[in-house]
Amino acid sequence: TQKLIIRACNEKIKILVCRRYATTIRNTVFSTFKEVLGKWGLIPYVKINESDFRIRFENGSEIIFLGLDNEEKLLSLNNIGTIFIEEAYEVPQAIVEQLNLRMRG
């Protein structure tokens, strides 16, 4: 989490953070990112969208949080520079391959 936040602060990048199921995003990775941003005093410098699970930085960087239970959502993603899969062992190989195709940034 810390490494991804530092990267988003230092360069304009679109980061995809995902888990197998969307229902677990809010209470896991999304809350962890918000916690670190708060501890580091960065909350005033980012826009956190609670409804669509996105964090936007002043430099144009964006962190998108996505559950992988709806593969159709992957089709709309583009210019992803980095992908982080939490609990990667839960994600089928076919979905990982689709994620790899989406990483064009």
Backbone torsions as a table, in degrees:
resi	resn	phi	psi	omega
1	THR	NA	-48.6	-178.8
2	GLN	-61.8	-44.1	-179.8
3	LYS	-61.7	-41.7	-179.9
4	LEU	-67.7	-38.8	177.8
5	ILE	-65.5	-43.9	177.8
6	ILE	-60.2	-43.4	179.5
7	ARG	-62.9	-43.0	179.2
8	ALA	-64.5	-30.7	178.0
9	CYS	-74.8	-32.9	-172.6
10	ASN	-91.7	-19.7	-179.5
11	GLU	-146.9	154.5	177.1
12	LYS	-80.2	113.1	-175.1
13	ILE	-147.9	151.0	173.7
14	LYS	-108.6	121.4	-175.9
15	ILE	-114.6	131.7	175.8
16	LEU	-104.6	122.5	175.7
17	VAL	-114.6	123.7	-174.2
18	CYS	-138.8	160.7	174.5
19	ARG	-135.1	167.1	-178.1
20	ARG	-61.3	-42.2	-175.6
21	TYR	-121.1	131.6	-177.9
22	ALA	-62.9	-30.9	-176.7
23	THR	-63.9	-17.7	-178.4
24	THR	-97.3	-4.5	-175.6
25	ILE	-62.5	-50.8	-172.8
26	ARG	-56.2	-43.7	-173.8
27	ASN	-91.7	2.7	-179.1
28	THR	-120.9	-99.7	-172.1
29	VAL	-64.5	-39.2	-178.9
30	PHE	-62.8	-45.0	179.5
31	SER	-68.3	-33.1	177.1
32	THR	-64.1	-44.5	178.6
33	PHE	-62.8	-43.9	179.0
34	LYS	-62.6	-38.8	179.7
35	GLU	-62.7	-46.3	-180.0
36	VAL	-65.5	-43.6	177.6
37	LEU	-58.6	-39.3	177.8
38	GLY	-66.3	-45.4	180.0
39	LYS	-62.3	-34.5	-178.5
40	TRP	-87.4	-0.3	178.7
41	GLY	71.5	27.2	-176.4
42	LEU	-97.8	-4.8	-177.5
43	ILE	-53.9	-41.3	179.4
44	PRO	-65.8	-15.3	-174.7
45	TYR	-104.4	5.4	178.7
46	VAL	-130.8	159.3	173.4
47	LYS	-112.6	118.7	-178.8
48	ILE	-103.6	119.2	177.6
49	ASN	-101.5	105.4	-176.4
50	GLU	-70.3	-28.0	-174.6
51	SER	-79.7	-35.8	179.2
52	ASP	-114.1	15.3	174.1
53	PHE	52.5	63.7	176.8
54	ARG	-135.4	144.8	173.6
55	ILE	-124.4	123.8	-180.0
56	ARG	-112.7	136.7	-179.6
57	PHE	-101.9	158.3	-178.4
58	GLU	-60.6	-28.8	-178.1
59	ASN	-84.0	3.4	179.6
60	GLY	98.6	-6.8	176.3
61	SER	-66.4	154.9	-179.2
62	GLU	-145.8	137.6	172.4
63	ILE	-114.4	122.7	-178.0
64	ILE	-110.4	130.5	179.2
65	PHE	-107.4	129.5	-172.5
66	LEU	-144.9	135.8	171.1
67	GLY	-85.2	144.1	-176.1
68	LEU	-95.9	14.5	179.2
69	ASP	-79.6	-13.5	176.0
70	ASN	-120.5	92.4	-173.9
71	GLU	-64.2	-21.3	179.6
72	GLU	-64.9	-27.0	177.7
73	LYS	-64.7	-26.1	179.8
74	LEU	-66.6	-27.6	-175.8
75	LEU	-65.5	-27.2	-177.0
76	SER	-88.3	-4.4	-178.5
77	LEU	-81.9	139.7	173.5
78	ASN	-149.8	161.5	179.1
79	ASN	54.7	39.3	176.3
80	ILE	-79.6	127.2	-178.9
81	GLY	-92.7	-29.8	-178.3
82	THR	-147.9	142.1	176.1
83	ILE	-124.2	130.9	174.3
84	PHE	-119.8	123.1	178.4
85	ILE	-108.3	113.4	175.2
86	GLU	-81.5	139.4	-177.8
87	GLU	56.8	51.7	-174.2
88	ALA	-57.8	-27.0	-179.4
89	TYR	-63.5	-17.6	179.1
90	GLU	-82.7	-13.1	-171.6
91	VAL	-96.3	125.6	178.6
92	PRO	-62.9	149.1	-178.4
93	GLN	-55.2	-38.6	-178.9
94	ALA	-61.0	-37.2	179.0
95	ILE	-71.9	-39.7	176.5
96	VAL	-59.3	-40.1	178.0
97	GLU	-64.9	-38.7	176.2
98	GLN	-64.5	-39.6	176.8
99	LEU	-61.8	-41.9	179.1
100	ASN	-60.0	-38.4	177.9
101	LEU	-66.6	-28.9	-177.8
102	ARG	-79.8	-16.1	-176.2
103	MET	-82.6	90.5	-176.2
104	ARG	-109.8	-13.3	-174.6
105	GLY	-72.7	NA	NA
